[in-house]
Amino acid sequence: MKMIRAFLPEADTIGILYTTSEPNSVAHLKTFQELAPDYGFTIEAVGITNESEVASGAATLVAKGVDCVNNFTDNNVVNNLSTLLHATDEAGIPVFGSEEEQVRNGCVASESLDYVALGAENRRDGGRCAQRRGRYYDAARFRGGRIHTGLFRGQLRQVRHHAAGGIQPAANLDEAE
């Protein structure tokens, strides 16, 4: 949400399209609803049950006048991302993704792990872990998170997430808290 606030400082409402039968989506929605007030947002959630409802769910979010949409790793919605993007693009509503591939497919930005860097770090730490015998490697130490950005309304913003310093912007991201 910090990233969304940085991109859209005047935004009030984040729209979320999610599949009600996907536990990961329900859990993400709960977290978003709990954290939204801390960032000055309200959440407008539309639950769907299958892929045939993605278009109508997206249209509902547009009709409700959300300022942006946040897309989770919801399998149903991700598999039909082009349908969501078609509705939001026509309305000029940016969509924020949950992983890099969604940015390649049209989302404005996402904050996610760099899986290549994570694999390299796991390989290095795995060797050290094996030498220490019995010590458990805590993957939470990984510091390779990135924000991936895409082109939206003619502006490309490149940012990188640094675990120690939060979001480091090329634009106005340093003002978002």
Secondary structure, 3 states (H helix, E strand, C coil): CHHHHHHCCCCCEEEEEEECCCHHHHHHHHHHHHHHHHHCCEEEEEEECCHHHHHHHHHHHHHCCCCEEECCCCHHHHHCHHHHHHHHHHHCCCEEECCHHHHHCCCCEEEEECHHHHHHHHHHHHHHHHHHCCCCCCHHHCCCEEEEECEECCEECCCEEECCCEEECCCHHHHCC
